[in-house]
Amino acid sequence: MLGNMRRVNAHFHPEETRIMADLKSQFEQAVKDSKALPEKPDNMTLLKIYALYKQASAGDVGAERPGFSDLVGRAKWDAWNAATGQSTDDAMQAYVDLIESLK
């Protein structure tokens, strides 16, 4: 009986599954596109790209904030921490939108 439930539940929301797969493929393409932008973004934009990528791929920041001597690490941590609570899908979509705006 459980086998039947799994089969039914796996197809319960096929449209939602398709949309999620489309977003994931768009995100993966945007990651590729980010490496070939026509111009290098400014540092604040690079931090936003980093934060959205990390939030989309790893979720909320889990590590401790780097110490004062690691200025770059602190800036990255702060940017990622600002995205705390944002869903994976929202972070992916924001990342895709940001990369598209930079093309």
Secondary structure, DSSP 8 states (H G I E B T S, - for coil): -HHHHHHHHHTS-HHHHHHHHHHHHHHHHHHHHHTT-SS---HHHHHHHHHHHHHHHH-S--S----TT-HHHHHHHHHHHHTTT--HHHHHHHHHHHHHHH-
